[in-house]
Amino acid sequence: MRLIMKENRELTEPEVTIEYNELSGSVKRVSDYVKSVDANITCKKENEEYSVPACEIYYMESVDKKGFIYTKSDVYQTAHRLVELEKRLSGAGFVRVSRSAVINVEKLKGIKNLPNSKLEAILINDERICVNRNYLNDIRDVLIRRNRL
Protein backbone atom coordinates (compact mmCIF):
# COMPACT_ATOMS: atom_id res chain seq x y z
CA MET A 1 0.00 0.00 0.00
CA ARG A 2 1.36 3.41 -0.97
CA LEU A 3 0.68 6.61 0.92
CA ILE A 4 0.57 9.88 -1.01
CA MET A 5 0.20 13.13 0.93
CA LYS A 6 -0.23 16.52 -0.73
CA GLU A 7 -0.54 19.92 0.84
CA ASN A 8 -3.46 21.93 -0.55
CA ARG A 9 -3.98 25.31 1.09
CA GLU A 10 -7.33 25.73 -0.68
CA LEU A 11 -8.93 23.00 1.44
CA THR A 12 -10.84 24.07 4.55
CA GLU A 13 -10.46 20.65 6.17
CA PRO A 14 -8.35 17.57 5.50
CA GLU A 15 -9.64 15.26 2.79
CA VAL A 16 -8.76 11.58 2.50
CA THR A 17 -9.27 9.63 -0.73
CA ILE A 18 -8.67 5.89 -0.77
CA GLU A 19 -8.19 4.28 -4.17
CA TYR A 20 -8.19 0.50 -4.47
CA ASN A 21 -8.82 -2.26 -6.97
CA GLU A 22 -10.31 -4.57 -4.31
CA LEU A 23 -11.82 -3.76 -0.91
CA SER A 24 -9.41 -5.85 1.17
CA GLY A 25 -9.24 -6.12 4.94
CA SER A 26 -6.37 -3.65 5.16
CA VAL A 27 -8.22 -1.07 3.03
CA LYS A 28 -11.29 -1.49 5.25
CA ARG A 29 -9.16 -1.03 8.41
CA VAL A 30 -7.66 2.19 7.02
CA SER A 31 -11.14 3.41 6.07
CA ASP A 32 -12.54 2.59 9.53
CA TYR A 33 -9.62 4.34 11.20
CA VAL A 34 -10.01 7.50 9.10
CA LYS A 35 -13.76 7.61 9.79
CA SER A 36 -13.23 7.30 13.52
CA VAL A 37 -10.40 9.83 13.87
CA ASP A 38 -12.78 12.77 13.97
CA ALA A 39 -15.48 10.97 15.99
CA ASN A 40 -16.92 12.88 18.92
CA ILE A 41 -18.99 11.51 21.78
CA THR A 42 -21.77 13.58 23.32
CA CYS A 43 -21.41 13.65 27.11
CA LYS A 44 -22.49 15.61 30.15
CA LYS A 45 -20.54 16.99 33.06
CA GLU A 46 -22.18 18.99 35.84
CA ASN A 47 -25.37 19.39 33.74
CA GLU A 48 -23.47 20.89 30.80
CA GLU A 49 -23.25 19.09 27.46
CA TYR A 50 -19.89 18.45 25.83
CA SER A 51 -18.64 16.87 22.62
CA VAL A 52 -15.53 14.88 23.51
CA PRO A 53 -13.16 13.91 20.67
CA ALA A 54 -12.46 10.17 20.60
CA CYS A 55 -8.71 10.81 20.51
CA GLU A 56 -8.94 12.43 23.97
CA ILE A 57 -10.72 9.45 25.57
CA TYR A 58 -8.58 7.18 27.71
CA TYR A 59 -11.29 4.68 28.57
CA MET A 60 -15.03 4.19 28.94
CA GLU A 61 -16.88 2.20 31.54
CA SER A 62 -20.34 1.22 32.63
CA VAL A 63 -21.21 1.48 36.32
CA ASP A 64 -24.74 0.69 37.54
CA LYS A 65 -26.04 0.90 33.95
CA LYS A 66 -24.58 4.41 33.52
CA GLY A 67 -21.89 5.18 30.94
CA PHE A 68 -18.79 7.16 31.83
CA ILE A 69 -16.07 8.62 29.59
CA TYR A 70 -12.62 9.27 31.06
CA THR A 71 -10.14 11.71 29.55
CA LYS A 72 -6.76 12.78 30.91
CA SER A 73 -8.28 14.91 33.65
CA ASP A 74 -12.09 14.79 33.34
CA VAL A 75 -14.95 12.34 33.77
CA TYR A 76 -18.12 12.70 31.72
CA GLN A 77 -21.40 10.82 31.76
CA THR A 78 -22.91 9.63 28.51
CA ALA A 79 -26.30 8.25 27.52
CA HIS A 80 -24.64 5.93 24.99
CA ARG A 81 -24.37 2.26 25.90
CA LEU A 82 -20.90 0.77 26.17
CA VAL A 83 -21.53 -1.75 23.39
CA GLU A 84 -22.59 1.10 21.07
CA LEU A 85 -19.47 3.13 21.88
CA GLU A 86 -17.25 0.08 21.43
CA LYS A 87 -18.70 -0.62 17.99
CA ARG A 88 -18.51 3.02 16.91
CA LEU A 89 -14.90 3.49 18.04
CA SER A 90 -13.38 0.07 17.36
CA GLY A 91 -11.75 1.40 14.18
CA ALA A 92 -9.98 4.05 16.25
CA GLY A 93 -8.28 1.49 18.47
CA PHE A 94 -10.82 1.07 21.25
CA VAL A 95 -11.15 -2.45 22.64
CA ARG A 96 -13.18 -4.08 25.38
CA VAL A 97 -11.11 -5.31 28.33
CA SER A 98 -13.96 -6.45 30.60
CA ARG A 99 -17.76 -6.58 30.69
CA SER A 100 -17.77 -3.02 31.97
CA ALA A 101 -14.74 -1.32 30.36
CA VAL A 102 -13.39 -0.33 26.94
CA ILE A 103 -9.94 1.24 26.60
CA ASN A 104 -8.23 3.33 23.93
CA VAL A 105 -5.10 1.34 22.99
CA GLU A 106 -3.45 4.61 21.93
CA LYS A 107 -3.44 5.48 25.67
CA LEU A 108 -2.18 2.05 26.79
CA LYS A 109 1.24 1.98 28.45
CA GLY A 110 1.25 -1.72 29.27
CA ILE A 111 -0.49 -4.76 30.71
CA LYS A 112 0.68 -6.15 34.02
CA ASN A 113 0.18 -9.61 35.50
CA LEU A 114 -1.22 -9.56 39.02
CA PRO A 115 -1.47 -12.33 41.63
CA ASN A 116 -4.37 -14.80 41.27
CA SER A 117 -4.10 -14.82 37.44
CA LYS A 118 -5.50 -11.29 37.12
CA LEU A 119 -4.37 -8.64 34.63
CA GLU A 120 -4.25 -4.87 34.78
CA ALA A 121 -4.05 -2.35 31.93
CA ILE A 122 -1.87 0.64 32.77
CA LEU A 123 -2.72 3.78 30.81
CA ILE A 124 -0.28 6.60 30.04
CA ASN A 125 -1.86 8.73 32.80
CA ASP A 126 -1.09 5.83 35.23
CA GLU A 127 -4.78 4.94 35.55
CA ARG A 128 -5.19 1.21 36.11
CA ILE A 129 -8.04 -0.84 34.64
CA CYS A 130 -8.81 -4.49 35.43
CA VAL A 131 -8.54 -6.72 32.36
CA ASN A 132 -10.50 -9.93 32.01
CA ARG A 133 -8.36 -12.69 30.46
CA ASN A 134 -11.26 -13.52 28.10
CA TYR A 135 -10.56 -10.25 26.25
CA LEU A 136 -6.77 -10.62 26.03
CA ASN A 137 -6.84 -11.95 22.45
CA ASP A 138 -9.03 -9.00 21.38
CA ILE A 139 -6.51 -6.57 22.87
CA ARG A 140 -3.64 -8.39 21.14
CA ASP A 141 -5.51 -8.31 17.79
CA VAL A 142 -6.13 -4.56 18.06
CA LEU A 143 -2.49 -3.89 18.91
CA ILE A 144 -1.33 -5.99 15.94
CA ARG A 145 -3.75 -4.18 13.57
CA ARG A 146 -2.62 -0.77 14.90
CA ASN A 147 1.01 -1.65 14.18
CA ARG A 148 0.12 -2.55 10.58
CA LEU A 149 -1.45 0.85 9.79
C-alpha positions in Angstrom: 0.0 0.0 0.0 1.4 3.4 -1.0 0.7 6.6 0.9 0.6 9.9 -1.0 0.2 13.1 0.9 -0.2 16.5 -0.7 -0.5 19.9 0.8 -3.5 21.9 -0.6 -4.0 25.3 1.1 -7.3 25.7 -0.7 -8.9 23.0 1.4 -10.8 24.1 4.5 -10.5 20.6 6.2 -8.3 17.6 5.5 -9.6 15.3 2.8 -8.8 11.6 2.5 -9.3 9.6 -0.7 -8.7 5.9 -0.8 -8.2 4.3 -4.2 -8.2 0.5 -4.5 -8.8 -2.3 -7.0 -10.3 -4.6 -4.3 -11.8 -3.8 -0.9 -9.4 -5.8 1.2 -9.2 -6.1 4.9 -6.4 -3.6 5.2 -8.2 -1.1 3.0 -11.3 -1.5 5.3 -9.2 -1.0 8.4 -7.7 2.2 7.0 -11.1 3.4 6.1 -12.5 2.6 9.5 -9.6 4.3 11.2 -10.0 7.5 9.1 -13.8 7.6 9.8 -13.2 7.3 13.5 -10.4 9.8 13.9 -12.8 12.8 14.0 -15.5 11.0 16.0 -16.9 12.9 18.9 -19.0 11.5 21.8 -21.8 13.6 23.3 -21.4 13.7 27.1 -22.5 15.6 30.2 -20.5 17.0 33.1 -22.2 19.0 35.8 -25.4 19.4 33.7 -23.5 20.9 30.8 -23.3 19.1 27.5 -19.9 18.5 25.8 -18.6 16.9 22.6 -15.5 14.9 23.5 -13.2 13.9 20.7 -12.5 10.2 20.6 -8.7 10.8 20.5 -8.9 12.4 24.0 -10.7 9.5 25.6 -8.6 7.2 27.7 -11.3 4.7 28.6 -15.0 4.2 28.9 -16.9 2.2 31.5 -20.3 1.2 32.6 -21.2 1.5 36.3 -24.7 0.7 37.5 -26.0 0.9 34.0 -24.6 4.4 33.5 -21.9 5.2 30.9 -18.8 7.2 31.8 -16.1 8.6 29.6 -12.6 9.3 31.1 -10.1 11.7 29.6 -6.8 12.8 30.9 -8.3 14.9 33.6 -12.1 14.8 33.3 -14.9 12.3 33.8 -18.1 12.7 31.7 -21.4 10.8 31.8 -22.9 9.6 28.5 -26.3 8.3 27.5 -24.6 5.9 25.0 -24.4 2.3 25.9 -20.9 0.8 26.2 -21.5 -1.8 23.4 -22.6 1.1 21.1 -19.5 3.1 21.9 -17.3 0.1 21.4 -18.7 -0.6 18.0 -18.5 3.0 16.9 -14.9 3.5 18.0 -13.4 0.1 17.4 -11.8 1.4 14.2 -10.0 4.1 16.2 -8.3 1.5 18.5 -10.8 1.1 21.2 -11.1 -2.4 22.6 -13.2 -4.1 25.4 -11.1 -5.3 28.3 -14.0 -6.5 30.6 -17.8 -6.6 30.7 -17.8 -3.0 32.0 -14.7 -1.3 30.4 -13.4 -0.3 26.9 -9.9 1.2 26.6 -8.2 3.3 23.9 -5.1 1.3 23.0 -3.5 4.6 21.9 -3.4 5.5 25.7 -2.2 2.0 26.8 1.2 2.0 28.4 1.3 -1.7 29.3 -0.5 -4.8 30.7 0.7 -6.1 34.0 0.2 -9.6 35.5 -1.2 -9.6 39.0 -1.5 -12.3 41.6 -4.4 -14.8 41.3 -4.1 -14.8 37.4 -5.5 -11.3 37.1 -4.4 -8.6 34.6 -4.2 -4.9 34.8 -4.1 -2.3 31.9 -1.9 0.6 32.8 -2.7 3.8 30.8 -0.3 6.6 30.0 -1.9 8.7 32.8 -1.1 5.8 35.2 -4.8 4.9 35.6 -5.2 1.2 36.1 -8.0 -0.8 34.6 -8.8 -4.5 35.4 -8.5 -6.7 32.4 -10.5 -9.9 32.0 -8.4 -12.7 30.5 -11.3 -13.5 28.1 -10.6 -10.2 26.2 -6.8 -10.6 26.0 -6.8 -11.9 22.4 -9.0 -9.0 21.4 -6.5 -6.6 22.9 -3.6 -8.4 21.1 -5.5 -8.3 17.8 -6.1 -4.6 18.1 -2.5 -3.9 18.9 -1.3 -6.0 15.9 -3.8 -4.2 13.6 -2.6 -0.8 14.9 1.0 -1.6 14.2 0.1 -2.6 10.6 -1.4 0.8 9.8 
